[in-house]
Amino acid sequence: MRILGIDPGLNTTGYGVVERTRRELRLIEAGVVRGTAKAPLAVRVQEIYDGVREVIESLQPAALALEKLYTHYDRPTTALLMGHARGVIVLAAQQAGIEVFDFAATQVKKTLTGNGRAPKSQMQQAVQRELRLAKLPEPADVADALAIAMCHAWSAEGGQ
C-alpha cells in the first residue's frame, strides 16, 4: 500500500510517499512542491494543486495523510492561509479518488518519537532511522511529510 504524506504550506509543501509491506516501510519518493513567494494567493494555491496532482498521478498512492490544521491563538491569519493550501490538496486527492486521513502534529510526533512536542531535528532523525536513510531528510517539511505518511501506515497496519 502506497501512502502519500503531505506537510502543507503556501511556500513549501513537503511530500513523501512510502510503501507499506507486511514487514517494513520503504521510501518511494520525497520532495517539495513550491509556491512562488510573494505571488498572489490564487497563483500559489494553483501551484500547490498542480504539484500535488502531478505527484498523485505519477506515484499512484492509495491514501493521502495530511497534517491537521492547527493555529496558535495569536496567529489566526496563518491558519486561514494554511486552510487554502489544505483545501487544494484535499481537492486533488478527491478528484483522484484517494481517501484523505488527518493527523495532528502532536500525534505524529508522539508516534515517531514518543514525545508529542519533539523538535524538528528529532523528527528528522526518527524518519532517517525508521526508513534507513543514508542522510537526514531535508528540508524539515519533507521529514514531516514522511512522518505523517509513516504515522498513517502504522495506524492502518491492522487494516490490510
Secondary structure as the mmCIF struct_conf table of DSSP 4:
data_model
#
loop_
_struct_conf.conf_type_id
_struct_conf.id
_struct_conf.beg_label_comp_id
_struct_conf.beg_label_asym_id
_struct_conf.beg_label_seq_id
_struct_conf.end_label_comp_id
_struct_conf.end_label_asym_id
_struct_conf.end_label_seq_id
STRN STRN1 ARG A 2 ASP A 7
BEND BEND1 LEU A 10 ASN A 11
STRN STRN2 THR A 12 ARG A 20
BEND BEND2 ARG A 22 ARG A 23
STRN STRN3 LEU A 25 ARG A 34
TURN_TY1_P TURN_TY1_P1 ALA A 37 LYS A 38
BEND BEND3 ALA A 39 ALA A 39
HELX_RH_AL_P HELX_RH_AL_P1 LEU A 41 LEU A 59
BEND BEND4 ALA A 62 ALA A 62
STRN STRN4 ALA A 63 GLU A 67
HELX_LH_PP_P HELX_LH_PP_P1 LYS A 68 LEU A 69
TURN_TY1_P TURN_TY1_P2 TYR A 73 ASP A 74
HELX_RH_AL_P HELX_RH_AL_P2 PRO A 76 GLN A 95
TURN_TY1_P TURN_TY1_P3 ALA A 96 GLY A 97
STRN STRN5 GLU A 99 PHE A 103
HELX_RH_AL_P HELX_RH_AL_P3 ALA A 105 THR A 113
BEND BEND5 GLY A 114 GLY A 114
TURN_TY1_P TURN_TY1_P4 GLY A 116 ARG A 117
HELX_RH_AL_P HELX_RH_AL_P4 LYS A 120 GLU A 130
TURN_TY1_P TURN_TY1_P5 LEU A 131 ARG A 132
BEND BEND6 ALA A 134 LYS A 135
BEND BEND7 GLU A 138 PRO A 139
HELX_RH_AL_P HELX_RH_AL_P5 ALA A 140 SER A 155
TURN_TY1_P TURN_TY1_P6 ALA A 156 ALA A 156
HELX_RH_3T_P HELX_RH_3T_P1 GLU A 157 GLY A 159
#
